[in-house]
Amino acid sequence: MTLILPGTQALSGRNYCSHYQARRGILDARKSEFASYQAKTEFTLSSEAADPREDVNSRDVCPVRENSMSPSGQCIRVLIADDHPLMRDGLRSMLQPVSGLKVVAEAADGAECLAKFREHRPDVAIVDLQMPKIDGLQVIGALCNEYDDARCIVLTSFAGDARVSRALNVGASSYLLKTSRRDDIIRALFDVARGRRYLDSDVAQDIATHRGTELLSAKEVSVLRLIAAGKRNRVIGEELSVSEDTIKTRIKNILAKLEADDRTHAVSIAVSRGFIDQ
């Protein structure tokens, strides 16, 4: 019997069996190679998608690639401090798969952030500004005073050149908004771990826009806070132990510095720029 297959020469029955067995051997080898590749791929995916409920302190494995480590040559160890569990979960899930980063601790308020930092001594702390017990600015100031090598990234919903300046002045190395892209947050972590500063592009633009403008004094900010609380000039003067005329003079200076039309407009500008909180 002679068989003719598409794309082959005529083969006798015996030769066909030999040809078939050879082709079968090649196919089996390719199937084995594919199964091995699939197993490796599935392992990588499952290791990256670790259970988010796992204790972050129990993770000892940290995949590291070249140029992705801290100056000490180790993985960059990160502390996340935010009072919203969903935000902490999202950051942890985002950072876990990144080669060279390891989340070692989390905190839900300022006091816990200080305690966890002292316990774990992370390379970088991601700190929200508005947290219970102790606010983010106080936390960053305390850490930078206590540890010369403390490196903190502000991650907040609030922009404003005055707020950013206060954060940088107390020791923050980076200021990011919660609208920042994933790549920007990761880049900030690596830059800050190496001793560099990193600013969100919108934040940097805001600072550039107001560069050279006159800042409000501490006394003027105090007046603005009371105006925002709905207090009249006479009451403000009594609370600050100064005359009503002095308050009027300070308000006049505030309007000029902020280029505001009236008291309400001044409060709105002060909030947006971060001189006072909402």
N, C-alpha and C positions, 0 to 999 in steps of 0.2 A: 504494500500500500504506500502511496506517495501523498504527502500533505503539502499544500502551498499556503503559507501565511502571508498576509499583506506585508510588504517591505522585506520578504525573505526569499531565499532560493528554495527550489523544490527539495524536500527532505524525505528520506525513507523513514519507515516506522521506527527502526532502531535509532537512527540519527535524531529523529524528532524527540524521542524520549530523553536523549542526552542533552539536547538543546533546551528542552523544557526544564529539566532539573537544574541546569546552569542558571537560567533566568529566574527560577524559583529561589535559588540561593542568593542571588543579588537582591531580590525583593525582600527576603527575610532579613538580610543585613541592613537594608535601608529602614525597615520597620523598627529594628532594634535601635538604630541611631536616633530615629524620631522619638521613640519612647524615652530614651535617655535624656534628650533635649527637653521634652515636655515635663519630665520629672524635675529637672533643674529649674525650669521656668516657674512651675507651680510652687516650688519651695521658696523661691525668691519673693513671689507675690504674697504667700502666706506669712512669711517672716516680716514683710513690710506692713501687713495689715494686722498687726498684733491687737489683742483685745484691749480697748482703751481703758477698761476698768482695772487692768493690771497695775499693781503698785509700781510707780515710776522709780522708786528707790531700789527695786529688785532687778532692774535691767543692767546687767554687767557687760553685755555685748554691745560694741559700738563699731560698726563698719567704718573704716577710715580710708579715704583715698588721698593721693598726693596733694599737698598744698591745701588741705582742708582741716588742719589741726590748729590748736592754740599755740602760742609761742613756746609753751613748755613741751610741745611735741605730742600732747595727748588730745583726746577728743575735747571739743568745746562743751563744757558742762553748763547747763542753762537752768535758771530758776524762773518760774512763771508766777507773777503775782497779779491777780485780778479777782474782784469780788463776784464776778459772774461765772458760775460753773460752765456754762455753755462756751464762754470765751476761752477758758482754760482748756476745755476739752478740744476745741477747734485748733488752738495753737499746738497742743501736744500732738494731735493727729497729723498736723502739717509738718512738724519738725521731726517726728520719729523716723520717717524714711530717709531723711537727709544724711548723707555720709559725712561724718565728722562732727555731728551734733548729738548731744545726749541730754534729755530733760531729766534732771536729778531731783527736783523738788517743785512743789506748788504751794501757793499761799492764797488765802481768801480775804485777808485784810492786812493792814500795814504792820501791826504787831507781829503777826505770824510770819510776814515777809522778813522782818528783822531776825526773828528766831531761826527760820529756815536758812537764811543766808549764813548766819554764824555757825550753824550746824554743818552745812554742806560746802560752804565756801565755793560757790559756783564761779565760773569764769565771767559769765554775763548774767545779769538779772533783767528780765522784762517786767516793767512796773507800770501799772495803771495809776493815773493821777488821783482819781477820786475813789478812795477805799475807806471802809469803816475803821474806827479806832485811831489810826494814824494815816494822814493823807500821803500820797505818793511823793510830793516834794520833801516833806519832812523825813520820809524813809530814805530817799536818795541822799539828802544832806547828812543824815546820821551815818549811813553806810560809808560815804566818802570821807567823813571825818574819822571814822573808826578804822577803815582799811585804805591804805594808800593805793592799792591795786584794784579797788572796787570799780566795776564797770557796769553802768546801768543804761538801759534803753527805755525811754518813755514811750508807751503805746497807749494812746488816748483818743477819745472822740473829739477833743477840744483843741482847736488851733488858736492862733493869735500870737502876734510877735512878742507882746509883753509876757505872756505865759511861757513861751519858748525860752525867752531870755532868762526868766527866773529859774527854769529847769536847768539850763546850761550853767548858770551861775552857781547853783548848789552842787554841781558835779556830774550831771547827766552827760553821757557821751553821744547820745543819739535821741532824736525826737521824731516819732512816727505817728501817723494817724491810723485809726482802725480801718480806714478805707484803703490803706496801702496795699499794694500787690504782694503776693506771696514772695516773689523774687526779691523785692525790696527789703522785706523783713529778714530773709535769710542772708542777703548781702550785708545788712546792717550788723547781724550777729557776728559774721566773720570779720568785718572791718573793726568793730568795737573790740573784739577779742584780741586784735593785733594792735590796739592802742590808737586807732583812728576814730574820727568823728563821722557821723552819718546823719544827714537830715532828709526828711521827706521832701520831694521836689516842690510840693505846694507850700510847705513850711518855709523852705528856703526863699521862695518867691515872696511870701508874705513879709519876711524879715527884710528883704531887699527893698520892698515897696515903702516901708516905714523907716528905712535907714536915714539918719540925720534929723528925724523929727524929735521934738522935745518930749521927754518922758514926764509922766505925772509924778509928783512927790508923794511920799507916804501920807502926808497930811491931806493932800488933795484926794488920794484914793479913799481915805477914811470918810471924807465928806461924800464922795460918790456912793459909797456903800450905804450910807444913811439916806441919801436921796433915793436910791433904788428901793429902800425899805419903806418909802413913802413919807419920810419925815420932812417937816417944814424947817425953814432956816432957823427960827428961834429955838426949836427943839434940838436941832443939830448942834447949835452953839452951846446949849446947856449940857448936852451929852459929851461934847468935846472940851468943855470948860473954856470957851472963848466967846467973844462978843458976836452978835448977829452980823455986825458990819464986817468982821473978819471972815465969816462964812460967805458973805456976799462977794468979798474980794477973791476968795479961793474959787468960788463957782465961776467968776468971771475969767480967772486964769485957766480953769478946766475947759471952759467953752472955747477959749482961744487955742489951747494946745491940741484939742481934739477936733477943732474946726467944726464944732457942733452948733446947731441953731438954737437949741434950748436944753433944759435939764433932761427931758425925756430922751432927746437925741443923744445927749452926752452919755447917758447910762447905756443906751443901745450900743454905741461905739465902744465904750469901755468893756462891755461884756464880750463883744466880738473879738476885740484885740487881747483880751485876757487880763485886763487890769483888775477886774472883779469877776467873781463867779456868778453864775445864774442863780 
